[in-house]
Amino acid sequence: MFKRLFSQLSFIILMAMFFAISGCEKYVVQKMVDLPPATVKKIVVEKDVMVPMRDGVHLATDIYRPKEGGPWPVVLVRIPYNKEEMMPILGKEIARRGYVGVIQDCRGTFKSEGRIFFPLFREADDGYDMIDWIVERPWCDGNIGMWGGSYFGYTQWTVAPDNPHLKCFFPLLTTPSMGKAILIGGAIQYEFTTTWTNSVGKQNQSISEQEVTPDLEGGYYNMPLNPSLNVDFTELAYKIENPGAVKKLTGVDVTYPAEGPIPRGDIAAALKILLPLFAYPKLIGNQKALFFGDDYEKVAAPAMGVAGWYDIFLKAQLEDFNRLWKDGRGDASKYSKIVIGPWGHGVSNGMASDYSKNAGDRAMINAFVRLDWFDRWLKNRQNGIENSAPVRIYVMGENKWRDENEWPLARAVSTRYYLHSSGKANGMNGDGTLSVDPPDDEQYPDRFVFDPSYPVPTRGGALLSGKMSGMTTQNDVEMRDDVLVYSTPPLEENVEVTGPLHAVIYASTTAVDTDWTVKLVEARADGTVVNIQDGIIRARYRNGPDNPRLLTPKKVYEYEVDLWATSYMFKKGNSIRIEVSSSNFPRFERNAGLGGRGGPPAFTVAHQSVYHEPGHASYIELPIIPAR
């Protein structure tokens, strides 16, 4: 069962595994999750209560509550992935522990009304309306918390600002600033966006029937430098049921039936057509629902976050919690927490066998489901959780959990490792090296050819698809001539890298636009090479998202590449290594290199050069944790 479910759609399927209605549900709850003993013997279940929203649309809601006593605190979950399949066990178990579980299908999904599911842009209004409805129920004592991950972590954030009824929330593997997850360094997280968009077309399918994979043929968005269309996605969300309005706003011609439910595939197709518009950071930046902005200052409820070193939302989620600690009001600022494990988007897979004892499936699920957080903030139980460390991280390689007082770690020492070679760093058998010494009289850049029709394949990393994500071997990637490889000598002692990562690459290209990718890996003494973290910069956005500029071919430019963050112990005898190239597909879309000329299908082969010489000293900067 577990193998089949883990092969499905990332976080959704992990939760389905945990809460699935099946003969093993009792075993899963008792053996996989450390819940406190039940205190309520009898519960009442109300199915498909149709709750009215401000525009008259009714959303299907299941309510699980103790039969006697009350009123009770409430745990709310708003989810687009079918409350019937995923949530009954959660609702029953929290009701047996003195809460009311309220589980709702989002607008346009499953049993809720709304002719179509247009993601993200209606959730704030619907969420506030739902909470206002709950506080008026006789079974609610006025204390409301929220729980969930990925999309139903986003639905929590949307109602957190200026909300006196929300006393705490529990956002897992998510962010309120989805724009930061769509675009990385100006390039689209292609596997994430296309895999999720494809799943929109299967909203009426059982989760266990879904097998959604990324589009491995796409990613050639040869877009002009600046968008010619300024689409307001919030306006589109409210006009989505009007085909004429959709076409006027987007140019997309989607024909809907006059009456009855709109086939989910129609909006999936529309979103695929809209996807290239995501290539414009300025356009995405103008969409309020995609960025939380100054709303952190309006949040008073403390958040318990869970993140993964290989999750698609890692960077954004770390920024969210730093903003809460800095700008949140009251309890949000003082008591919000984050836990970061060696996980992908809801899966502990890949080469995670080293972590199975203390950070595998059981540990991950127990990090996701913690009633002590709700006991403290909804029942005012003095259990001391508010005094625990604000940051708890898993140090991969050392394979230990550790508490920290801040992020980034104040004791980290930023250390630059410079690229070196004699001009032949191509592949693992090249002459590329990495050291703390700056280059001196290295006259020959490393060169390779980037062909968008033959991109460097993604191997693990931060992906939505559970079966592809996490830590995996990179040996086949390093056999390619279009991957430059730079390694330290075997380490004489363990080296811990914990914190944000970034690289500076000096490079030139024969194209007017290109991408530069950097991957941090460990080259082990046994010959195995595994991925730690990676990043990308789209050349046109080298000066920032609001200042796109095409390149002068063959001119040397400086590029800063954000590799997000990690916590990893490089072991004695192994090597710290980086790979530099111009593609990592399907994790990121491919760059056509033409800056819009020739139309969407056109692309060019680019000749790339990476420099490591005085004045053009390329390097990666690592936060080294001093040995204790």
Summary of the structure (lengths in Angstrom):
residues: 628
radius of gyration: 24.6
end to end distance: 43.4
largest distance: 80.5
contacts: 2237
relative contact order: 0.12
helix: 27%
strand: 28%
